[in-house]
Amino acid sequence: MGRVSDGPTDDTTLSERWLTVPDLVDLLGVTPGRIHRLFEQRTLLPARVDGVLRVPSEFLDGAEPLPELRGTLIVLGDNGFSDDEAVRWMLSEEPALGTSPIAALRAGRKAEVRRVAQSLL
């Protein structure tokens, strides 16, 4: 399986909508400090898009972080993925899943997504 760098390089095509920290503050109703703690805890994970930290809207379930996301992001970090690589992998088509990992998570396929994530080197 290829690393994220093998996929699309235009970040705008990977997500329907990229949310900045101020967007997340408004949407989640929390402080910027709380948003950064969510990043540190890997409850949400940003990527640098055009030099700005942004989170794909697909990582949210309404006005909350997608609960199934955190464990997968931890697995990717443990496998040596940078935050940018992890976000891009989550949004890119994964042949082993037949869809993007985030789409598979949203479809209730958490165990399968994590199994694939654990197999990445």
N, CA, C and O atoms as a MOPAC input file, in Angstrom:
PM7 MOZYME 1SCF
protein

 N      0.82700 1    -1.17900 1     0.00000 1
 C      0.00000 1     0.00000 1     0.00000 1
 C      0.87100 1     1.24000 1     0.00000 1
 O      1.86700 1     1.30700 1     0.72000 1
 N      0.50200 1     2.20900 1    -0.79500 1
 C      1.28700 1     3.42700 1    -0.88600 1
 C      0.98700 1     4.40200 1     0.23200 1
 O     -0.08400 1     4.38300 1     0.83700 1
 N      1.95100 1     5.24200 1     0.48300 1
 C      1.74300 1     6.30800 1     1.45100 1
 C      0.90600 1     7.40400 1     0.80800 1
 O      0.65100 1     7.37200 1    -0.39500 1
 N      0.49000 1     8.34700 1     1.58900 1
 C     -0.39000 1     9.41200 1     1.12000 1
 C      0.23200 1    10.20800 1    -0.00400 1
 O     -0.48300 1    10.69600 1    -0.88000 1
 N      1.54100 1    10.35100 1    -0.00200 1
 C      2.20000 1    11.15700 1    -1.03100 1
 C      1.94800 1    10.61000 1    -2.43500 1
 O      2.15000 1    11.31900 1    -3.42100 1
 N      1.50900 1     9.35000 1    -2.53200 1
 C      1.20000 1     8.77400 1    -3.83200 1
 C     -0.13600 1     9.27100 1    -4.38100 1
 O     -0.43000 1     9.08200 1    -5.56200 1
 N     -0.95100 1     9.91000 1    -3.52600 1
 C     -2.29600 1    10.32300 1    -3.90600 1
 C     -2.31900 1    11.72800 1    -4.47400 1
 O     -1.28000 1    12.28200 1    -4.83300 1
 N     -3.50600 1    12.29900 1    -4.55200 1
 C     -3.65300 1    13.64200 1    -5.09800 1
 C     -2.86700 1    14.66300 1    -4.28500 1
 O     -2.74600 1    14.54000 1    -3.06700 1
 N     -2.34200 1    15.65700 1    -4.96200 1
 C     -1.59400 1    16.67800 1    -4.25600 1
 C     -2.41500 1    17.93700 1    -4.04900 1
 O     -1.99600 1    18.81600 1    -3.29600 1
 N     -3.56600 1    18.05500 1    -4.68800 1
 C     -4.42300 1    19.21700 1    -4.52200 1
 C     -5.37300 1    18.97200 1    -3.36200 1
 O     -6.36700 1    18.25800 1    -3.50100 1
 N     -5.05900 1    19.57200 1    -2.20900 1
 C     -5.84100 1    19.33300 1    -1.00500 1
 C     -7.29800 1    19.72600 1    -1.14800 1
 O     -8.16200 1    19.14100 1    -0.49600 1
 N     -7.58600 1    20.70300 1    -1.98700 1
 C     -8.96600 1    21.14700 1    -2.11700 1
 C     -9.86300 1    20.05500 1    -2.67600 1
 O    -11.07600 1    20.09300 1    -2.46800 1
 N     -9.30600 1    19.09900 1    -3.36900 1
 C    -10.12000 1    18.01900 1    -3.92200 1
 C    -10.36200 1    16.90300 1    -2.91200 1
 O    -11.23400 1    16.06200 1    -3.12600 1
 N     -9.61300 1    16.88200 1    -1.82600 1
 C     -9.74200 1    15.80800 1    -0.85300 1
 C    -10.93900 1    15.97100 1     0.07900 1
 O    -11.49400 1    14.97400 1     0.54100 1
 N    -11.34100 1    17.18800 1     0.36200 1
 C    -12.43900 1    17.43500 1     1.29400 1
 C    -13.46800 1    18.35200 1     0.66000 1
 O    -13.14200 1    19.22600 1    -0.14400 1
 N    -14.71900 1    18.13300 1     1.04000 1
 C    -15.77800 1    19.02700 1     0.57700 1
 C    -15.57400 1    20.42700 1     1.14300 1
 O    -15.82600 1    21.42300 1     0.46600 1
 N    -15.11500 1    20.49400 1     2.39500 1
 C    -14.94400 1    21.78600 1     3.06100 1
 C    -13.85500 1    21.65700 1     4.11400 1
 O    -13.89000 1    20.75200 1     4.94800 1
 N    -12.89400 1    22.56100 1     4.07300 1
 C    -11.81900 1    22.62000 1     5.05700 1
 C    -12.17500 1    23.68500 1     6.09000 1
 O    -12.50700 1    24.81300 1     5.72800 1
 N    -12.10700 1    23.33400 1     7.36900 1
 C    -12.46900 1    24.23400 1     8.45700 1
 C    -11.22200 1    24.74400 1     9.16800 1
 O    -10.35300 1    23.95900 1     9.54600 1
 N    -11.13700 1    26.04900 1     9.34800 1
 C    -10.02600 1    26.65000 1    10.09300 1
 C    -10.34200 1    26.59100 1    11.58400 1
 O    -11.45200 1    26.23600 1    11.98000 1
 N     -9.35100 1    26.94200 1    12.40600 1
 C     -9.57900 1    26.98300 1    13.84900 1
 C    -10.73200 1    27.93800 1    14.18400 1
 O    -11.60300 1    27.55900 1    14.96700 1
 N    -10.78100 1    29.16500 1    13.62700 1
 C    -11.93300 1    30.02300 1    13.92200 1
 C    -13.27200 1    29.40400 1    13.49300 1
 O    -14.27900 1    29.57600 1    14.18000 1
 N    -13.28800 1    28.68900 1    12.36900 1
 C    -14.51400 1    27.99800 1    11.94500 1
 C    -14.93600 1    26.97300 1    13.00000 1
 O    -16.11400 1    26.87300 1    13.34500 1
 N    -13.95700 1    26.21300 1    13.50900 1
 C    -14.24200 1    25.18300 1    14.51000 1
 C    -14.70900 1    25.79900 1    15.81900 1
 O    -15.59800 1    25.26000 1    16.47700 1
 N    -14.11500 1    26.92600 1    16.20200 1
 C    -14.54300 1    27.63000 1    17.41400 1
 C    -16.02700 1    27.97500 1    17.30200 1
 O    -16.80000 1    27.73100 1    18.22800 1
 N    -16.41400 1    28.53600 1    16.17300 1
 C    -17.82400 1    28.90400 1    15.95800 1
 C    -18.72700 1    27.67700 1    15.91400 1
 O    -19.78800 1    27.66400 1    16.53700 1
 N    -18.31400 1    26.65800 1    15.19000 1
 C    -19.13400 1    25.47000 1    15.00100 1
 C    -19.30200 1    24.65700 1    16.28800 1
 O    -20.40200 1    24.20600 1    16.60500 1
 N    -18.20700 1    24.47500 1    17.02000 1
 C    -18.24200 1    23.65000 1    18.22400 1
 C    -18.56700 1    24.45100 1    19.48700 1
 O    -18.88100 1    23.87500 1    20.52900 1
 N    -18.48900 1    25.77100 1    19.39000 1
 C    -18.79800 1    26.60900 1    20.54600 1
 C    -17.79500 1    26.48500 1    21.67900 1
 O    -18.16500 1    26.50600 1    22.85300 1
 N    -16.51500 1    26.35500 1    21.32100 1
 C    -15.45100 1    26.23300 1    22.32100 1
 C    -14.36000 1    27.25800 1    22.02500 1
 O    -14.41000 1    27.95500 1    21.01100 1
 N    -13.38000 1    27.34300 1    22.91100 1
 C    -12.28400 1    28.29100 1    22.74000 1
 C    -11.24300 1    27.74600 1    21.76300 1
 O    -11.19400 1    26.54200 1    21.51200 1
 N    -10.41100 1    28.63400 1    21.21200 1
 C     -9.30500 1    28.15400 1    20.36500 1
 C     -8.38200 1    27.19300 1    21.13900 1
 O     -7.86600 1    26.23300 1    20.56700 1
 N     -8.18200 1    27.45000 1    22.41800 1
 C     -7.35400 1    26.55200 1    23.22500 1
 C     -7.92800 1    25.14700 1    23.28600 1
 O     -7.18600 1    24.16500 1    23.23500 1
 N     -9.24200 1    25.05000 1    23.39400 1
 C     -9.89800 1    23.73700 1    23.42000 1
 C     -9.72400 1    23.04000 1    22.07200 1
 O     -9.51900 1    21.82700 1    22.03300 1
 N     -9.80100 1    23.77300 1    20.98500 1
 C     -9.59000 1    23.18100 1    19.65200 1
 C     -8.18200 1    22.59500 1    19.57600 1
 O     -7.99900 1    21.48100 1    19.08700 1
 N     -7.19600 1    23.33600 1    20.05400 1
 C     -5.81700 1    22.83600 1    20.01300 1
 C     -5.63900 1    21.62800 1    20.92400 1
 O     -4.84200 1    20.74300 1    20.61100 1
 N     -6.35800 1    21.56700 1    22.04000 1
 C     -6.30300 1    20.36100 1    22.88600 1
 C     -6.91300 1    19.16900 1    22.15100 1
 O     -6.41400 1    18.05000 1    22.26900 1
 N     -7.98500 1    19.39700 1    21.39600 1
 C     -8.56300 1    18.31000 1    20.59900 1
 C     -7.54200 1    17.80300 1    19.58700 1
 O     -7.47100 1    16.60500 1    19.31500 1
 N     -6.75000 1    18.72300 1    19.02900 1
 C     -5.68800 1    18.31300 1    18.10300 1
 C     -4.64100 1    17.47400 1    18.83700 1
 O     -4.23900 1    16.41700 1    18.35000 1
 N     -4.19800 1    17.94500 1    20.01200 1
 C     -3.17400 1    17.23000 1    20.79000 1
 C     -3.65200 1    15.84500 1    21.20100 1
 O     -2.86900 1    14.89500 1    21.22100 1
 N     -4.93300 1    15.72700 1    21.52800 1
 C     -5.51600 1    14.44500 1    21.94600 1
 C     -5.85300 1    13.54200 1    20.76400 1
 O     -6.26000 1    12.39500 1    20.94800 1
 N     -5.68300 1    14.05800 1    19.56200 1
 C     -5.99300 1    13.35800 1    18.31900 1
 C     -7.48700 1    13.03100 1    18.20900 1
 O     -7.87300 1    12.06600 1    17.55000 1
 N     -8.31000 1    13.84200 1    18.85700 1
 C     -9.75800 1    13.73300 1    18.70200 1
 C    -10.15600 1    14.34000 1    17.36800 1
 O    -11.07500 1    13.86100 1    16.70300 1
 N     -9.46300 1    15.38700 1    16.98900 1
 C     -9.51900 1    15.99400 1    15.65800 1
 C     -8.09000 1    16.15700 1    15.19900 1
 O     -7.17800 1    16.24200 1    16.02100 1
 N     -7.88600 1    16.20100 1    13.92100 1
 C     -6.52500 1    16.35000 1    13.42500 1
 C     -6.52000 1    17.30100 1    12.23600 1
 O     -7.27800 1    17.11700 1    11.28400 1
 N     -5.66200 1    18.32100 1    12.29400 1
 C     -5.58100 1    19.25800 1    11.17500 1
 C     -4.47000 1    18.88200 1    10.20900 1
 O     -3.55200 1    18.13500 1    10.54600 1
 N     -4.57500 1    19.40800 1     9.02300 1
 C     -3.48600 1    19.35600 1     8.03800 1
 C     -3.20500 1    20.80000 1     7.64000 1
 O     -4.07200 1    21.66500 1     7.76000 1
 N     -2.00400 1    21.05000 1     7.17100 1
 C     -1.69300 1    22.38800 1     6.64800 1
 C     -2.15900 1    22.43900 1     5.20000 1
 O     -1.69200 1    21.68400 1     4.34700 1
 N     -3.08200 1    23.33700 1     4.95300 1
 C     -3.60200 1    23.55600 1     3.60300 1
 C     -3.37300 1    25.03000 1     3.30700 1
 O     -3.89500 1    25.90300 1     4.00000 1
 N     -2.59600 1    25.29400 1     2.28100 1
 C     -2.22400 1    26.67600 1     1.94600 1
 C     -1.60700 1    27.38300 1     3.14900 1
 O     -1.82900 1    28.57600 1     3.35700 1
 N     -0.83700 1    26.64400 1     3.93400 1
 C     -0.12000 1    27.22000 1     5.07200 1
 C     -0.94700 1    27.43000 1     6.32500 1
 O     -0.43900 1    27.95300 1     7.31600 1
 N     -2.21200 1    27.03400 1     6.30100 1
 C     -3.11200 1    27.24200 1     7.43600 1
 C     -3.58800 1    25.88600 1     7.95400 1
 O     -3.90000 1    24.99100 1     7.16900 1
 N     -3.64500 1    25.73600 1     9.30700 1
 C     -4.18600 1    24.50700 1     9.87600 1
 C     -5.67500 1    24.42700 1     9.56700 1
 O     -6.43300 1    25.35200 1     9.86000 1
 N     -6.08100 1    23.31500 1     8.97300 1
 C     -7.48500 1    23.12000 1     8.61100 1
 C     -7.87500 1    21.67000 1     8.87700 1
 O     -7.05900 1    20.75500 1     8.77100 1
 N     -9.13300 1    21.49300 1     9.22200 1
 C     -9.69500 1    20.17400 1     9.49000 1
 C    -10.77300 1    19.90800 1     8.44000 1
 O    -11.60100 1    20.78100 1     8.18000 1
 N    -10.77700 1    18.72700 1     7.83600 1
 C    -11.83700 1    18.42800 1     6.87000 1
 C    -13.19000 1    18.30400 1     7.58000 1
 O    -13.27700 1    17.73500 1     8.66800 1
 N    -14.21800 1    18.83000 1     6.96700 1
 C    -15.55600 1    18.77600 1     7.56700 1
 C    -16.02500 1    17.33600 1     7.77900 1
 O    -16.87300 1    17.08000 1     8.63400 1
 N    -15.48400 1    16.40500 1     7.01300 1
 C    -15.86100 1    14.99400 1     7.15000 1
 C    -15.46700 1    14.41600 1     8.51100 1
 O    -15.96900 1    13.36200 1     8.90200 1
 N    -14.57700 1    15.09300 1     9.23300 1
 C    -14.14900 1    14.62000 1    10.54900 1
 C    -15.15800 1    14.96000 1    11.64300 1
 O    -14.98300 1    14.57400 1    12.79900 1
 N    -16.21600 1    15.68500 1    11.27300 1
 C    -17.22400 1    16.07800 1    12.25100 1
 C    -18.52500 1    15.33100 1    12.01800 1
 O    -18.87500 1    14.97800 1    10.89100 1
 N    -19.23200 1    15.10200 1    13.12100 1
 C    -20.56700 1    14.52900 1    13.09400 1
 C    -21.48300 1    15.59200 1    13.67800 1
 O    -21.67700 1    15.65600 1    14.89200 1
 N    -22.04100 1    16.41700 1    12.82000 1
 C    -22.79900 1    17.57500 1    13.29100 1
 C    -21.84300 1    18.58200 1    13.89800 1
 O    -20.92500 1    19.06100 1    13.23300 1
 N    -22.06200 1    18.90000 1    15.16000 1
 C    -21.21000 1    19.86900 1    15.85600 1
 C    -20.26500 1    19.18700 1    16.83400 1
 O    -19.87800 1    19.78100 1    17.84000 1
 N    -19.89100 1    17.94300 1    16.54700 1
 C    -18.97800 1    17.17500 1    17.39900 1
 C    -17.97100 1    16.42600 1    16.52800 1
 O    -18.27400 1    16.07700 1    15.38700 1
 N    -16.77000 1    16.18000 1    17.06600 1
 C    -15.83600 1    15.31600 1    16.34200 1
 C    -16.43100 1    13.90900 1    16.18200 1
 O    -17.09500 1    13.40800 1    17.08900 1
 N    -16.19500 1    13.29200 1    15.05500 1
 C    -16.64800 1    11.92700 1    14.81900 1
 C    -16.00600 1    11.01000 1    15.86200 1
 O    -14.77900 1    10.91600 1    15.90700 1
 N    -16.79100 1    10.33300 1    16.69800 1
 C    -16.21600 1     9.55000 1    17.80700 1
 C    -15.24400 1     8.44800 1    17.36600 1
 O    -14.27300 1     8.16900 1    18.06800 1
 N    -15.49100 1     7.83100 1    16.22800 1
 C    -14.64700 1     6.72200 1    15.75600 1
 C    -13.29800 1     7.17900 1    15.22500 1
 O    -12.42300 1     6.35200 1    14.97000 1
 N    -13.11900 1     8.45900 1    15.05700 1
 C    -11.91900 1     8.99300 1    14.42200 1
 C    -10.66600 1     8.84700 1    15.28300 1
 O     -9.60900 1     8.47300 1    14.77300 1
 N    -10.76900 1     9.13600 1    16.56800 1
 C     -9.60600 1     9.23300 1    17.44600 1
 C     -8.72400 1     7.96700 1    17.43100 1
 O     -7.50700 1     8.06400 1    17.27000 1
 N     -9.31500 1     6.83100 1    17.59200 1
 C     -8.53000 1     5.59800 1    17.63700 1
 C     -7.75400 1     5.35300 1    16.35500 1
 O     -6.61000 1     4.90100 1    16.38700 1
 N     -8.37700 1     5.65000 1    15.23800 1
 C     -7.70600 1     5.47700 1    13.94900 1
 C     -6.55200 1     6.46200 1    13.81100 1
 O     -5.48000 1     6.09800 1    13.32600 1
 N     -6.76300 1     7.70900 1    14.23200 1
 C     -5.69100 1     8.70700 1    14.15800 1
 C     -4.51600 1     8.32200 1    15.05900 1
 O     -3.36100 1     8.57100 1    14.71300 1
 N     -4.80400 1     7.72300 1    16.19600 1
 C     -3.73200 1     7.25800 1    17.09500 1
 C     -2.94500 1     6.13700 1    16.42600 1
 O     -1.71500 1     6.12800 1    16.48100 1
 N     -3.63700 1     5.19500 1    15.79600 1
 C     -2.95300 1     4.10300 1    15.08700 1
 C     -2.03500 1     4.66300 1    14.00200 1
 O     -0.89000 1     4.22900 1    13.87200 1
 N     -2.52600 1     5.61400 1    13.23600 1
 C     -1.70500 1     6.19600 1    12.16800 1
 C     -0.48500 1     6.90700 1    12.74600 1
 O      0.61500 1     6.77300 1    12.20900 1
 N     -0.66000 1     7.65600 1    13.82400 1
 C      0.47100 1     8.31800 1    14.47600 1
 C      1.48500 1     7.31000 1    14.99400 1
 O      2.69200 1     7.51800 1    14.87400 1
 N      0.99500 1     6.22000 1    15.56700 1
 C      1.88700 1     5.16300 1    16.05900 1
 C      2.65900 1     4.50600 1    14.92200 1
 O      3.75300 1     3.98400 1    15.13500 1
 N      2.09400 1     4.53000 1    13.71300 1
 C      2.76400 1     3.95500 1    12.54100 1
 C      3.67700 1     4.96100 1    11.84500 1
 O      4.18600 1     4.68200 1    10.76000 1
 N      3.88900 1     6.12200 1    12.45500 1
 C      4.83800 1     7.08400 1    11.92700 1
 C      4.26700 1     8.11000 1    10.96900 1
 O      5.02700 1     8.86800 1    10.36600 1
 N      2.95500 1     8.16100 1    10.81100 1
 C      2.35200 1     9.15400 1     9.93700 1
 C      2.40800 1    10.52500 1    10.60800 1
 O      2.10600 1    10.65000 1    11.79500 1
 N      2.79100 1    11.53900 1     9.85800 1
 C      2.67400 1    12.91500 1    10.34600 1
 C      1.18800 1    13.26600 1    10.36100 1
 O      0.37100 1    12.54400 1     9.78900 1
 N      0.84300 1    14.36100 1    11.00700 1
 C     -0.55800 1    14.78400 1    11.01200 1
 C     -1.06400 1    15.00000 1     9.59000 1
 O     -2.15900 1    14.55400 1     9.24600 1
 N     -0.27300 1    15.68200 1     8.76200 1
 C     -0.68500 1    15.91800 1     7.38100 1
 C     -0.90300 1    14.60300 1     6.63300 1
 O     -1.89200 1    14.45200 1     5.91600 1
 N      0.00900 1    13.66200 1     6.79800 1
 C     -0.12600 1    12.36800 1     6.11900 1
 C     -1.35900 1    11.62100 1     6.60000 1
 O     -2.07400 1    11.02100 1     5.79800 1
 N     -1.61300 1    11.65300 1     7.90400 1
 C     -2.77200 1    10.94900 1     8.45700 1
 C     -4.07200 1    11.52300 1     7.91200 1
 O     -4.96800 1    10.77600 1     7.51900 1
 N     -4.17600 1    12.84600 1     7.88800 1
 C     -5.39400 1    13.48000 1     7.36800 1
 C     -5.58100 1    13.12000 1     5.90300 1
 O     -6.68200 1    12.76300 1     5.48500 1
 N     -4.53400 1    13.20900 1     5.14000 1
 C     -4.64800 1    12.91800 1     3.70500 1
 C     -4.96600 1    11.44800 1     3.45300 1
 O     -5.70500 1    11.13300 1     2.52100 1
 N     -4.42400 1    10.54100 1     4.26600 1
 C     -4.75600 1     9.12200 1     4.11400 1
 C     -6.23400 1     8.90200 1     4.41500 1
 O     -6.91500 1     8.15600 1     3.71000 1
 N     -6.72300 1     9.55100 1     5.45800 1
 C     -8.12300 1     9.39300 1     5.83200 1
 C     -9.06600 1     9.83900 1     4.71200 1
 O    -10.17000 1     9.31000 1     4.58300 1
 N     -8.63800 1    10.79900 1     3.91200 1
 C     -9.49800 1    11.36100 1     2.86300 1
 C     -9.29000 1    10.72900 1     1.48900 1
 O    -10.12400 1    10.90000 1     0.60000 1
 N     -8.20100 1    10.00900 1     1.30800 1
 C     -7.86200 1     9.44600 1    -0.00300 1
 C     -8.46600 1     8.06000 1    -0.17200 1
 O     -8.69200 1     7.34000 1     0.80100 1
 N     -8.71900 1     7.70600 1    -1.40800 1
 C     -9.21700 1     6.36700 1    -1.72900 1
 C     -8.20100 1     5.33000 1    -1.24000 1
 O     -7.01100 1     5.43500 1    -1.53600 1
 N     -8.67100 1     4.34000 1    -0.50100 1
 C     -7.81000 1     3.25600 1    -0.01000 1
 C     -8.27500 1     1.96400 1    -0.68600 1
 O     -9.37400 1     1.48300 1    -0.41100 1
 N     -7.44300 1     1.40000 1    -1.56700 1
 C     -7.86700 1     0.21100 1    -2.30900 1
 C     -8.34400 1    -0.93800 1    -1.41700 1
 O     -9.28300 1    -1.64500 1    -1.78200 1
 N     -7.72300 1    -1.13300 1    -0.27400 1
 C     -8.11200 1    -2.23600 1     0.60900 1
 C     -9.52400 1    -2.05400 1     1.17500 1
 O    -10.15600 1    -3.02100 1     1.60100 1
 N    -10.00700 1    -0.82400 1     1.17700 1
 C    -11.34800 1    -0.53800 1     1.70400 1
 C    -12.37100 1    -0.30800 1     0.58900 1
 O    -13.57700 1    -0.42200 1     0.81000 1
 N    -11.88100 1     0.01500 1    -0.59900 1
 C    -12.77400 1     0.31400 1    -1.70500 1
 C    -13.39900 1     1.70100 1    -1.60500 1
 O    -14.31800 1     2.02300 1    -2.35800 1
 N    -12.91600 1     2.51000 1    -0.69400 1
 C    -13.39700 1     3.87300 1    -0.48900 1
 C    -12.36200 1     4.59400 1     0.37100 1
 O    -11.31600 1     4.02600 1     0.68500 1
 N    -12.63800 1     5.80700 1     0.74300 1
 C    -11.71700 1     6.50000 1     1.64600 1
 C    -11.93100 1     5.98200 1     3.07000 1
 O    -13.04300 1     5.58400 1     3.41700 1
 N    -10.89300 1     5.98000 1     3.89100 1
 C    -11.05100 1     5.54100 1     5.27600 1
 C    -12.12000 1     6.33300 1     6.03600 1
 O    -12.86000 1     5.75300 1     6.83200 1
 N    -12.21200 1     7.64000 1     5.80700 1
 C    -13.22100 1     8.41400 1     6.53600 1
 C    -14.62500 1     8.00200 1     6.11600 1
 O    -15.52800 1     7.95400 1     6.95100 1
 N    -14.82400 1     7.70500 1     4.84000 1
 C    -16.13800 1     7.22900 1     4.38200 1
 C    -16.45500 1     5.87200 1     5.00600 1
 O    -17.59400 1     5.61700 1     5.39800 1
 N    -15.45200 1     5.00600 1     5.09800 1
 C    -15.65600 1     3.69300 1     5.71500 1
 C    -15.97400 1     3.84200 1     7.20500 1
 O    -16.84300 1     3.13800 1     7.72000 1
 N    -15.28300 1     4.74800 1     7.90200 1
 C    -15.59300 1     4.99200 1     9.31900 1
 C    -17.03100 1     5.47200 1     9.47300 1
 O    -17.76400 1     4.99600 1    10.33900 1
 N    -17.42000 1     6.40200 1     8.64100 1
 C    -18.77600 1     6.95600 1     8.72700 1
 C    -19.83200 1     5.89000 1     8.40700 1
 O    -20.98400 1     6.01300 1     8.82500 1
 N    -19.44000 1     4.84700 1     7.66700 1
 C    -20.34700 1     3.75800 1     7.32100 1
 C    -20.33900 1     2.64300 1     8.37100 1
 O    -20.96800 1     1.60300 1     8.17500 1
 N    -19.62900 1     2.85400 1     9.48300 1
 C    -19.62500 1     1.87000 1    10.56200 1
 C    -18.58100 1     0.77300 1    10.43500 1
 O    -18.70200 1    -0.27200 1    11.07400 1
 N    -17.55900 1     0.99400 1     9.62100 1
 C    -16.53600 1    -0.03000 1     9.38000 1
 C    -15.25500 1     0.25500 1    10.16700 1
 O    -14.15600 1     0.11300 1     9.63100 1
 N    -15.38600 1     0.65300 1    11.42700 1
 C    -14.26000 1     1.07500 1    12.24500 1
 C    -13.17500 1    -0.00400 1    12.36400 1
 O    -11.99700 1     0.29000 1    12.16200 1
 N    -13.54700 1    -1.22400 1    12.68100 1
 C    -12.55700 1    -2.29100 1    12.86500 1
 C    -11.76700 1    -2.53200 1    11.57900 1
 O    -10.55200 1    -2.72400 1    11.62800 1
 N    -12.43900 1    -2.52500 1    10.44400 1
 C    -11.77300 1    -2.74400 1     9.16700 1
 C    -10.79500 1    -1.61200 1     8.85200 1
 O     -9.67800 1    -1.86000 1     8.39800 1
 N    -11.22000 1    -0.36900 1     9.09500 1
 C    -10.34900 1     0.78400 1     8.84600 1
 C     -9.10700 1     0.69300 1     9.72400 1
 O     -7.99700 1     0.91200 1     9.23800 1
 N     -9.26800 1     0.37900 1    10.98700 1
 C     -8.12500 1     0.30100 1    11.90600 1
 C     -7.19800 1    -0.85200 1    11.53900 1
 O     -5.98000 1    -0.74000 1    11.67100 1
 N     -7.77100 1    -1.95300 1    11.08300 1
 C     -6.94700 1    -3.08700 1    10.65900 1
 C     -6.06400 1    -2.69200 1     9.46100 1
 O     -4.88200 1    -3.03200 1     9.41200 1
 N     -6.65000 1    -1.97900 1     8.50800 1
 C     -5.88000 1    -1.50500 1     7.35500 1
 C     -4.82600 1    -0.49200 1     7.81300 1
 O     -3.67900 1    -0.55400 1     7.37200 1
 N     -5.20300 1     0.42700 1     8.68400 1
 C     -4.26300 1     1.42900 1     9.18900 1
 C     -3.08300 1     0.77400 1     9.89700 1
 O     -1.94800 1     1.23200 1     9.76400 1
 N     -3.34400 1    -0.29200 1    10.64800 1
 C     -2.27400 1    -0.99200 1    11.35700 1
 C     -1.32300 1    -1.68700 1    10.40500 1
 O     -0.16200 1    -1.91700 1    10.74500 1
 N     -1.79900 1    -2.02500 1     9.21500 1
 C     -0.95600 1    -2.75200 1     8.25100 1
 C     -0.06000 1    -1.83200 1     7.44400 1
 O      0.82000 1    -2.30800 1     6.72600 1
 N     -0.26300 1    -0.52400 1     7.54400 1
 C      0.52200 1     0.42600 1     6.76000 1
 C      1.91500 1     0.57600 1     7.33800 1
 O      2.09600 1     0.62700 1     8.55400 1
 N      2.88800 1     0.64400 1     6.46000 1
 C      4.27700 1     0.84500 1     6.90800 1
 C      4.84700 1     2.08400 1     6.27200 1
 O      6.00300 1     2.42900 1     6.51800 1

